[in-house]
Amino acid sequence: MRQQMPKQDPEIRWRNFDEVALGFTVEQAQAEADRCLKCKKPMCVQGCPVEIEIPNFIALLAAGQPEAALAKIKEKNSLPAICGRVCPQENQCEKLCVLGKKGEPIAIGALERYCADWGRKEETEAKSTPQETATKGKVAVVGSGPAGLTAAADLSLMGYKVTLFESLHAPGGVLRYGIPEFRLPKAIVDYEVGNLVKMGVEIKKSCLIGQTLTIDDLFSQDYQAVFIGTGAGLPHFLGIPGENLNSVYSANEFLTRVNLMKAYLFPEYDTPIRIGKRVAVIGAGNVAMDSARTALRLGAEKVIIVYRRSREEMPARLEEIENAEEEGVVFHLLTNPLQLLGDESGNVKTMVCQQMSLGEPDASGRRRPVPILDSEVSFPVDTVVVAIGQGPNPILLKGTAGLNLNKWGYIEVDPETLMTSIPGVFAGGDIVTGAATVIAAMGAGKKAARAIGNYLASKK
Amino acid sequence: MEIIDKKELAPGIVQFLVDAPLIAKKAEPGHFIILRHKENGERIPLTIADFDREQGTITLVCQGIGKSTKEINQMKKGDAFLDLLGPLGTPYPINKLGTVICVAGGLGVAPLYPKAKALHQAGNRVLSLIGAQRKEMLIMTEEMAAVSDEVRYSTDDGSFGHHGFVTALLQQALSEEKVSEIVAVGPVPMMAATVKVAKEFNVPIVVSLNALMIDGTGMCGGCRVTVGGKTKFCCVDGPAFDGALVNFEELLLRQRYYHEQEKEACHRCRLEEAGK
């Protein structure tokens, strides 16, 4: 039987910011690791964008050697405590696990998290000797989100002196400003980023490449290659009337106020947030779930998710949808916002929606939502959070001559090497693919690090 | 990020000279920075009021309104800001146009000054119109005089210059001579009124908006403004916009959004002071 990770009781957790999923106990980790069949040709590894030797680390864990298991994971992945928490394993390694064909797959993510948390508790990292053998020259990594952190770690292990440039005042990108404390505690981000610093990675915060320094400046400062991992940070809006009313937030703003600026601790922290009694979150991805669950924790009485397609098309992880439902978030599916109406102070009061039905599949392969005539419904709302996705942030792209973009405004790269149209400049993660997952960005960071290594070696 | 010099320009308005060589090197008129003064402080956007590439310094002017800005103004020479990010925003375009009127209301002089300076250097005739509530609230008058061909003043209470709003000065100036462009910076109602006058005389007007923002890099969308019916982000598309196209009513409502919270934070802050 697959072990179930203990969680905070929904009745209690819906009003606090403490982590919801509590992690396996030592007995659970043992029992789960013992279930692994140690396949000769492990399918799970093929599902891992960062190529972790999954059966090997699980075997070490089963043999009672968590330290060795963690070391095995860290050969490929420098951020195991983060990945163990936020990767959609059900669509990757666990989806391919042979045990899943007849029963339930191994809880690989939970075991990865167990090893990482064990290491953090035992402070094994503190004992390891810091690397000071960066002899191969300087590489600049732009953006300290999942792609940048991974590229930085891998390049550092390869012997390059890496500088990570971050525009915000704290590193981590979406791990810092986007994913809430109750799903990914910031102490975990601090710890894993701290390990990179111990490895010799230098982090320059509050430095916006494209404005403070240009890519050209980096080359003239003797960086031999640049990796761009700036993510998809520009929030999309619906373009419906009333969207600029007060109390209408992009999910980015809503989550940044709470996660980065700690508005949930106002007035101890100076940045405020206003939360109404009735909150509507538009969209049904992980960011929408994070926003809805954050709204509850800020004190909202009723939180609804409004989504124009049906449950089947919801892009969020099943686990996150279930968590949201357990906490009391109500889903209004096949419902499409048409406009927002406000009061005399410019605050949103009403959301007018239209009911939808599903028609033929569209370009994305999902059935296209079609409006049902005369089906308008209105919801009273005090706060609206728009969580319908992000586009590429234009700052670096505008400020860098010769950088080719595709028709959606993302950076064009060689699919093999991730090199851009500028020699020595590589890119990966959401700024190339559009908004995707943490682990996909990490996979790109890894691939780019390898390509940068090859590129610099070939130049010598 | 160290404060090299500090001077009080008017009650509650402080000017800082800050060591920031990287920012000074790239700064252009219209750029701004975002700073945090301490770990739990807000990210505060401030216009770069002046910059010196050789000295590697920038000048910032801060009015103590909320809790963070009041605390910033308590900082001393030798103190350092915790973080300083910039330069941000799109620079204001400087061209030789002829006569340009620079209109400032209150603290608006600080963001206006580098534009006036650059316009003057570019060979324009710069007529500056500066309004404030009362005489002691007029700031940077010497600096503005040095980069203007002429300066006229107004105060709401009549304590200096014209008794009344700065828009009256604008009306008068526009009826006197042919003007190529107006640049206006100040409180939202003042900019809205200035745009109204500019429209009457059919003169192009550029305004510099100070919407609420967090990251200042286009990520949060909190600073969105409607310009010509389209949503723009003040932090990356601005802060300068064609004044004739800005929806000021919406901007005013958005700026007032956190007033209650600001009052609460300041109230607490005073209680803490009293408790000391």
Chai-1 contact restraints between the chains, C-beta under 6 A:
chainA,res_idxA,chainB,res_idxB,connection_type,confidence,min_distance_angstrom,max_distance_angstrom,comment,restraint_id
A,S167,B,T217,contact,1.0,0.0,6.0,A-B,restraint_1
A,H169,B,R36,contact,1.0,0.0,6.0,A-B,restraint_2
A,H169,B,D83,contact,1.0,0.0,6.0,A-B,restraint_3
A,S206,B,D83,contact,1.0,0.0,6.0,A-B,restraint_4
A,S206,B,L85,contact,1.0,0.0,6.0,A-B,restraint_5
A,Q211,B,P87,contact,1.0,0.0,6.0,A-B,restraint_6
A,T212,B,L22,contact,1.0,0.0,6.0,A-B,restraint_7
A,G233,B,M219,contact,1.0,0.0,6.0,A-B,restraint_8
A,L234,B,G218,contact,1.0,0.0,6.0,A-B,restraint_9
A,P235,B,G221,contact,1.0,0.0,6.0,A-B,restraint_10
A,N244,B,R224,contact,1.0,0.0,6.0,A-B,restraint_11
A,N244,B,T226,contact,1.0,0.0,6.0,A-B,restraint_12
A,N244,B,E250,contact,1.0,0.0,6.0,A-B,restraint_13
A,N246,B,Y257,contact,1.0,0.0,6.0,A-B,restraint_14
A,S250,B,G221,contact,1.0,0.0,6.0,A-B,restraint_15
A,N252,B,M219,contact,1.0,0.0,6.0,A-B,restraint_16
A,N252,B,C220,contact,1.0,0.0,6.0,A-B,restraint_17
A,E253,B,C220,contact,1.0,0.0,6.0,A-B,restraint_18
A,E253,B,G221,contact,1.0,0.0,6.0,A-B,restraint_19
A,E253,B,G222,contact,1.0,0.0,6.0,A-B,restraint_20
A,T256,B,I214,contact,1.0,0.0,6.0,A-B,restraint_21
A,T256,B,C220,contact,1.0,0.0,6.0,A-B,restraint_22
A,P267,B,A265,contact,1.0,0.0,6.0,A-B,restraint_23
A,P267,B,R268,contact,1.0,0.0,6.0,A-B,restraint_24
A,Y269,B,N40,contact,1.0,0.0,6.0,A-B,restraint_25
A,D270,B,G41,contact,1.0,0.0,6.0,A-B,restraint_26
A,D270,B,E42,contact,1.0,0.0,6.0,A-B,restraint_27
A,D270,B,K67,contact,1.0,0.0,6.0,A-B,restraint_28
A,D270,B,S68,contact,1.0,0.0,6.0,A-B,restraint_29
A,T271,B,E42,contact,1.0,0.0,6.0,A-B,restraint_30
A,P272,B,Y258,contact,1.0,0.0,6.0,A-B,restraint_31
A,P272,B,Q261,contact,1.0,0.0,6.0,A-B,restraint_32
A,G346,B,L253,contact,1.0,0.0,6.0,A-B,restraint_33
A,N393,B,G218,contact,1.0,0.0,6.0,A-B,restraint_34
